[in-house]
Amino acid sequence: MLGIGIDIGGTNTKLVVVNKAGKALAQERFKTEADKGPASFIKRLGAAVDGLRRDYGRQLVSLGIGAAGDVDPERGLLRFAPNLGWRNVKLTAPLERLTGLPCAMENDANMAAWGAYEIELKRKYADVLTLTLGTGIGSGMVIDGKLYHGSSGCAGEAGHIKIIPDGRLCGCGGKGCLEAYCGSGAIMRRARELVKNEAAYVKKFADPARPKFNTICLTRAAEAGDPAGRRVWAETGRHLGMGLASLILQLNPGCVVLTGGVSRARKWFLPAMMEVLGDQQIKTPFARVKVKISDDADLGSHGAALFGLERALK
């Protein structure tokens, strides 16, 4: 039995065929082109699924979708997707009609959490908190072996817990959010405050193949001993530790999984983050929690495929 995992991004939509062990057998992608509207997108997505079905036939039994934004998983409704500009779009029902396959949809961070639970941890922990560290910060929770949604399907907005009273302005409009300190955009804004000559910094530290002032450049700078790079990553680690400490105290997970582009700088932010966790006054949840960094860039799409399979085979 095989499932298709679908990751809807602002630029590209990726499809992956995965078996029950979590192994990817095939991948496809196409331009999302959100400006053409949901109906056009659903039609093109259905065609992409049909292309995979020609290769795998009746082995394909399910679809799983991960979408960034506010998702109603019970109704298969994308209530709001800022990166797509869509509101109140039904995705699962029309896709099921087009393909004849059962479809499950979740927020993309939830699907990454399921991927962490299934693939990274092999269900070793029943309670898992996953944070996706990228432009924004998302999170998903597996509690007692099940995705946790909360009363309205919005559980897991860890990026918008407040860590600094009346702190930096966040993209959500609030102040002091974790995302305003640890999202990649926020990290680079802080770097710009410390780096006086951005062009020279890029020339000295950036990847020659991608000469940009970004988190990769900042990581390479830290590797080279640059004080600004190391300072920014240490500050990021302390702020991430503050947010995680609150989450761990509330949820008491057995494992925390960090994934996403920012997590690649683990060497430079992890010591400061772990120091904050170690300094907490209530020791028990911090002494037992395992912190793991995932290197799987496709955790969300693989998790979506496995979640869809789980639902279809019940």
GIQUIZI-V771473 format. One record per helix or strand of 2 or more residues. SS is the DSSP state (a for helix, b for strand). FROM is the first residue (numbers start at 0). LEN is the number of residues. If there is no record, write none. Layout:
# GIQUIZI-V771473
[[SS & FROM & LEN] [SS & FROM & LEN]]
This chain:
# GIQUIZI-V771473
[[b & 1 & 7] [b & 11 & 8] [b & 23 & 8] [a & 33 & 3] [a & 37 & 22] [b & 59 & 8] [b & 69 & 3] [b & 76 & 5] [b & 85 & 5] [a & 91 & 8] [b & 101 & 6] [a & 107 & 13] [b & 127 & 6] [b & 136 & 7] [b & 145 & 2] [a & 157 & 3] [a & 178 & 4] [a & 183 & 11] [a & 197 & 8] [a & 214 & 9] [a & 226 & 25] [b & 254 & 5] [a & 260 & 18] [a & 283 & 5] [b & 289 & 4] [a & 298 & 14]]
